[in-house]
């Protein structure tokens, strides 16, 4: 699995749960936490989203914008965001083309079988559009948001 650190972040333009299109260009000059997750309203994904939600004030204070990405529909995203009161936008990528550019979709092991699917991963994109941190495979969804916060604090 390739690590994107130090490389220019791939461009994206995806529909968000807020009804707007979001592109990397929109966030020039900001630090973006772009996290990829398998499925709305599943236990691991809910824990991860709630972690980012709970740390949201601290992340904002550090100037970071959080965006979640999955293949789920906008309707699904709206429900998920509503159920857990998520204060950030969820982006939909039904064909996974953007996820593939970030190494967040491909072969992975699930219950001992190799399957193709979403790889839980996160990139932190710096104000100039480069990837300053990449977690190519997040192992613990519930503790990962804290890891991201610690990394941002270290900048």
Backbone bond lengths (Angstrom), bond angles and torsions (degrees), N, CA, C in turn:
res aa  C-N    CA-C-N  psi(-1)  N-CA   C-N-CA  omega(-1)  CA-C   N-CA-C  phi
1 X - - - 1.473 - - 1.525 109.68 -
2 X 1.300 116.32 129.44 1.462 119.06 -174.47 1.527 111.06 -82.29
3 X 1.323 114.18 143.38 1.454 120.20 176.69 1.525 107.66 -98.65
4 X 1.322 116.50 132.65 1.468 121.38 -174.79 1.527 113.52 -93.77
5 X 1.336 117.65 1.34 1.471 119.43 -176.48 1.519 111.56 -56.84
6 X 1.337 115.25 134.45 1.454 121.13 178.43 1.520 113.09 85.96
7 X 1.329 117.57 -7.32 1.471 121.02 179.97 1.528 109.88 -99.35
8 X 1.324 115.18 159.67 1.467 120.23 175.41 1.528 107.51 -67.66
9 X 1.314 116.38 134.72 1.463 120.22 179.56 1.525 109.80 -68.23
10 X 1.349 117.62 135.95 1.467 119.47 176.31 1.537 110.82 -59.55
11 X 1.311 115.92 141.22 1.468 120.47 179.50 1.527 109.18 -69.80
12 X 1.309 116.42 150.78 1.464 120.74 173.91 1.517 109.46 -145.52
13 X 1.318 115.26 158.89 1.456 122.09 176.11 1.524 105.54 -150.65
14 X 1.331 116.28 96.38 1.459 121.40 -172.43 1.521 111.64 -125.74
15 X 1.312 115.00 152.39 1.457 121.38 177.71 1.529 109.57 -76.77
16 X 1.319 115.50 138.38 1.459 120.59 -177.56 1.513 113.37 -110.30
17 X 1.328 115.21 162.58 1.467 122.10 179.48 1.524 111.75 -64.27
18 X 1.347 116.77 -11.92 1.472 121.48 178.44 1.529 111.12 -90.51
19 X 1.361 116.83 4.69 1.456 120.29 178.19 1.523 114.53 84.10
20 X 1.333 117.16 2.63 1.465 120.91 -179.58 1.528 110.11 -110.57
21 X 1.339 114.98 159.81 1.467 121.14 171.42 1.530 106.92 -84.13
22 X 1.321 116.25 142.10 1.467 120.54 178.61 1.515 108.97 -125.26
23 X 1.340 116.49 128.56 1.460 119.68 176.45 1.526 107.80 -125.66
24 X 1.319 115.20 161.03 1.467 119.98 179.36 1.530 110.08 -58.72
25 X 1.335 116.43 -35.88 1.471 122.22 179.36 1.535 112.07 -55.12
26 X 1.349 115.87 -35.55 1.470 120.52 -178.14 1.527 112.11 -61.43
27 X 1.329 116.33 -20.33 1.466 120.43 -172.22 1.521 112.91 -111.41
28 X 1.322 115.99 17.48 1.469 120.54 177.60 1.529 108.50 -54.22
29 X 1.338 116.04 134.83 1.467 119.33 178.57 1.522 113.13 87.00
30 X 1.333 117.25 -4.36 1.471 121.00 179.45 1.527 109.63 -116.26
31 X 1.313 115.44 160.78 1.456 121.34 173.66 1.531 106.89 -94.71
32 X 1.329 116.76 126.07 1.460 121.01 -176.61 1.524 110.38 -114.82
33 X 1.333 115.25 127.82 1.465 121.14 172.38 1.527 104.97 -98.82
34 X 1.324 115.66 108.21 1.458 121.41 -178.70 1.521 106.74 -106.65
35 X 1.335 115.78 108.99 1.467 116.66 -178.77 1.517 111.19 -114.69
36 X 1.326 114.23 137.66 1.465 122.36 -176.17 1.518 108.03 -106.87
37 X 1.328 116.38 132.86 1.469 119.99 -177.83 1.521 109.08 -139.85
38 X 1.362 116.26 153.99 1.467 119.66 -173.62 1.526 116.83 -68.23
39 X 1.337 119.23 -47.13 1.467 117.57 -168.86 1.522 112.61 -157.64
40 X 1.335 115.83 134.08 1.475 121.26 174.62 1.527 110.25 -58.95
41 X 1.329 115.09 148.18 1.467 121.95 172.20 1.530 114.75 58.21
42 X 1.346 117.37 31.51 1.465 120.52 171.15 1.533 106.26 -111.21
43 X 1.336 117.98 155.46 1.470 119.97 -171.09 1.534 115.11 -54.95
44 X 1.341 117.97 -50.85 1.470 119.70 -178.57 1.514 112.62 -63.84
45 X 1.318 115.64 -42.36 1.462 120.51 -177.95 1.527 111.09 -68.38
46 X 1.324 116.02 -35.10 1.470 119.98 177.34 1.531 109.91 -66.95
47 X 1.353 117.11 -42.11 1.473 120.14 179.02 1.524 110.80 -61.83
48 X 1.334 115.82 -43.23 1.464 119.59 -179.51 1.532 110.41 -64.98
49 X 1.338 116.93 -47.04 1.470 121.36 -179.82 1.525 110.76 -60.53
50 X 1.333 116.56 -41.62 1.470 120.56 -179.92 1.525 110.92 -67.90
51 X 1.338 116.26 -32.43 1.465 119.86 175.36 1.516 110.57 -62.52
52 X 1.339 115.91 -47.30 1.473 119.37 177.59 1.528 110.35 -64.82
53 X 1.331 116.71 -36.98 1.478 120.42 178.44 1.532 109.57 -61.67
54 X 1.332 116.06 -48.85 1.472 119.74 -176.11 1.529 112.66 -66.43
55 X 1.317 116.67 -29.33 1.475 120.89 179.61 1.524 111.98 -91.97
56 X 1.323 116.47 -1.53 1.456 122.18 -174.92 1.541 114.01 -50.02
57 X 1.352 119.13 -46.95 1.468 118.39 179.76 1.541 112.27 -60.02
58 X 1.339 116.76 -40.10 1.475 120.86 179.90 1.526 110.86 -69.03
59 X 1.340 116.39 -40.28 1.460 120.41 179.31 1.530 110.39 -64.59
60 X 1.348 115.66 -41.85 1.474 120.85 178.98 1.530 110.10 -61.25
61 X 1.348 115.18 -42.77 1.459 120.84 -179.24 1.534 110.32 -59.40
62 X 1.329 116.15 -32.55 1.472 121.09 178.74 1.537 111.12 -85.05
63 X 1.333 116.37 2.86 1.459 121.24 176.22 1.522 114.61 81.19
64 X 1.333 116.69 18.13 1.468 119.56 -177.83 1.522 111.92 -95.55
65 X 1.332 115.35 142.23 1.461 123.12 175.10 1.531 106.43 -106.88
66 X 1.336 117.20 128.42 1.463 120.65 178.89 1.524 109.90 -100.81
67 X 1.329 116.71 132.40 1.461 122.32 174.71 1.528 107.76 -133.05
68 X 1.331 116.43 129.02 1.463 120.95 176.53 1.521 109.13 -100.43
69 X 1.338 117.33 144.43 1.462 121.06 -178.68 1.528 110.22 -132.06
70 X 1.334 116.14 130.59 1.469 120.83 170.95 1.529 108.37 -148.79
71 X 1.334 115.47 176.90 1.470 120.21 -179.85 1.527 111.71 -82.10
72 X 1.332 117.81 -5.85 1.462 120.86 -176.35 1.529 112.08 -63.43
73 X 1.330 114.75 157.12 1.468 121.21 -179.89 1.530 111.36 -72.90
74 X 1.328 115.52 164.58 1.470 121.24 176.44 1.534 109.96 -58.61
75 X 1.344 116.88 -42.09 1.479 120.13 178.91 1.523 110.87 -57.93
76 X 1.332 115.97 -46.07 1.459 121.88 179.07 1.533 109.94 -61.51
77 X 1.329 116.37 -44.76 1.469 121.40 178.57 1.528 111.27 -59.15
78 X 1.333 115.65 -42.96 1.479 119.33 -178.37 1.521 110.31 -62.54
79 X 1.343 116.54 -42.31 1.468 120.53 178.31 1.519 110.59 -63.27
80 X 1.328 116.01 -48.14 1.465 122.45 -178.58 1.529 109.96 -58.49
81 X 1.343 116.49 -49.09 1.465 121.68 -179.62 1.533 110.23 -62.53
82 X 1.331 116.12 -38.85 1.465 120.86 179.31 1.521 112.12 -69.01
83 X 1.324 117.08 -44.87 1.470 122.13 -179.82 1.518 112.08 -57.49
84 X 1.334 116.20 -38.84 1.469 120.64 -174.43 1.527 113.10 -110.18
85 X 1.343 116.75 9.61 1.468 121.87 179.10 1.532 111.47 49.54
86 X 1.328 115.95 53.31 1.461 120.65 -178.22 1.529 110.14 -77.90
87 X 1.331 116.77 127.61 1.471 120.36 -176.96 1.525 113.69 -88.89
88 X 1.334 117.66 11.79 1.462 120.70 -179.02 1.528 109.92 -128.14
89 X 1.317 116.25 166.33 1.461 122.58 -175.90 1.521 111.44 -85.16
90 X 1.333 115.26 139.97 1.460 121.97 173.61 1.531 106.95 -106.48
91 X 1.322 116.03 132.73 1.461 121.36 -178.18 1.517 109.96 -104.84
92 X 1.325 115.83 143.63 1.459 119.98 -179.90 1.527 110.31 -102.80
93 X 1.335 115.27 134.09 1.464 121.89 -179.39 1.534 108.36 -137.16
94 X 1.366 116.12 68.40 1.468 120.83 -171.74 1.525 114.91 -57.27
95 X 1.330 117.88 -32.99 1.471 119.98 -178.99 1.524 112.20 -93.10
96 X 1.335 116.98 -2.02 1.473 124.07 176.81 1.528 114.51 62.00
97 X 1.345 118.18 16.49 1.467 118.37 -177.86 1.531 111.88 -65.35
98 X 1.333 117.46 -38.50 1.468 120.40 177.87 1.532 109.50 -71.11
99 X 1.333 115.96 -40.49 1.462 119.98 179.18 1.535 110.21 -58.86
100 X 1.328 116.73 -40.06 1.477 120.83 179.23 1.526 110.73 -62.81
101 X 1.349 116.93 -41.25 1.477 120.47 179.79 1.530 111.30 -60.10
102 X 1.322 116.28 -31.37 1.471 121.40 -178.91 1.535 111.78 -94.87
103 X 1.323 117.20 5.77 1.467 120.26 -179.44 1.517 112.80 71.79
104 X 1.335 116.92 21.15 1.465 121.24 -175.50 1.531 112.56 -100.28
105 X 1.317 116.80 10.97 1.462 119.89 177.37 1.514 107.44 -146.34
106 X 1.322 116.08 131.40 1.464 119.67 179.92 1.513 110.41 162.71
107 X 1.322 115.34 -155.03 1.465 120.05 -178.18 1.520 110.65 -76.09
108 X 1.335 115.34 136.35 1.463 120.51 177.11 1.521 107.79 -150.43
109 X 1.311 116.00 163.49 1.460 120.44 178.17 1.520 108.86 -93.82
110 X 1.317 115.68 131.88 1.455 120.07 177.26 1.518 107.90 -138.47
111 X 1.315 116.10 118.41 1.466 121.45 -177.77 1.534 111.11 52.30
112 X 1.342 115.81 41.00 1.464 120.55 176.22 1.517 115.70 80.17
113 X 1.331 117.51 0.23 1.478 120.88 179.16 1.525 109.05 -114.72
114 X 1.341 115.21 146.70 1.456 118.26 174.88 1.528 108.30 -83.12
115 X 1.310 115.85 125.19 1.469 120.97 179.18 1.531 108.33 -131.73
116 X 1.316 116.00 163.40 1.455 120.04 173.91 1.524 106.96 -101.62
117 X 1.306 115.48 130.26 1.461 118.12 -179.16 1.515 111.80 -175.28
118 X 1.317 115.07 -169.09 1.456 121.74 -179.40 1.519 109.55 -75.86
119 X 1.305 115.59 132.05 1.456 122.07 176.44 1.524 106.88 -100.80
120 X 1.331 115.55 119.02 1.475 119.78 -179.82 1.526 107.80 -63.53
121 X 1.318 116.25 115.89 1.454 120.44 -177.00 1.524 109.71 -154.68
122 X 1.321 115.28 167.27 1.470 120.59 -177.14 1.521 109.83 -144.50
123 X 1.322 115.46 141.45 1.464 120.54 169.26 1.523 108.45 -124.34
124 X 1.334 115.07 145.07 1.456 120.72 170.79 1.519 105.05 -108.90
125 X 1.321 115.39 121.17 1.462 122.19 -178.08 1.527 107.68 -104.32
126 X 1.312 115.21 124.53 1.466 120.40 -178.61 1.512 112.41 -75.17
127 X 1.343 116.50 170.56 1.474 122.24 -176.93 1.528 114.35 -57.23
128 X 1.352 117.38 -23.44 1.470 120.02 -178.94 1.530 111.55 -94.45
129 X 1.342 117.19 4.78 1.460 119.83 176.27 1.522 115.26 90.80
130 X 1.348 116.67 9.58 1.462 118.06 178.45 1.535 109.59 -99.95
131 X 1.334 115.98 153.64 1.465 120.32 177.76 1.525 107.31 -79.49
132 X 1.335 116.21 116.82 1.469 119.30 -178.76 1.531 111.61 -98.66
133 X 1.328 116.32 -15.75 1.467 119.39 175.03 1.521 107.65 -154.25
134 X 1.340 115.69 139.82 1.467 120.55 179.39 1.523 109.06 -137.77
135 X 1.308 115.06 124.31 1.461 121.35 170.85 1.528 104.52 -105.92
136 X 1.361 118.76 97.12 1.468 120.87 -174.32 1.534 113.80 -67.91
137 X 1.320 116.78 -23.73 1.472 119.15 177.47 1.525 108.37 -149.23
138 X 1.317 115.88 106.94 1.465 121.36 -179.38 1.528 108.33 -81.56
139 X 1.327 116.11 123.39 1.469 120.27 -177.31 1.533 111.97 -87.32
140 X 1.335 116.63 -42.76 1.473 119.61 -175.78 1.523 110.01 -115.56
141 X 1.319 115.29 99.33 1.468 120.64 -176.42 1.528 111.50 -58.27
142 X 1.355 116.69 -38.52 1.466 119.05 -173.33 1.532 113.28 -72.99
143 X 1.350 118.65 -27.18 1.470 119.58 -178.81 1.535 112.35 -101.03
144 X 1.315 117.06 -10.57 1.467 121.05 -176.26 1.537 114.15 -59.35
145 X 1.345 120.05 -45.17 1.472 118.69 -179.61 1.537 112.65 -55.00
146 X 1.327 117.21 -36.03 1.471 121.56 178.19 1.541 109.97 -65.36
147 X 1.343 116.29 -39.14 1.472 121.56 176.45 1.523 110.42 -59.27
148 X 1.323 115.56 -43.97 1.471 121.20 179.92 1.527 109.50 -62.63
149 X 1.325 116.46 -44.67 1.465 121.14 179.28 1.534 110.31 -59.63
150 X 1.332 116.86 -46.38 1.473 120.70 179.98 1.531 111.17 -60.35
151 X 1.341 115.89 -40.63 1.468 119.08 178.08 1.529 110.24 -62.03
152 X 1.342 117.64 -46.39 1.469 121.18 -178.51 1.523 111.05 -63.42
153 X 1.325 116.90 -35.74 1.471 120.97 178.59 1.526 110.09 -65.78
154 X 1.340 117.36 -29.74 1.461 121.35 -176.48 1.534 113.10 -78.07
155 X 1.328 117.07 -10.63 1.480 120.07 -177.24 1.525 112.40 -69.88
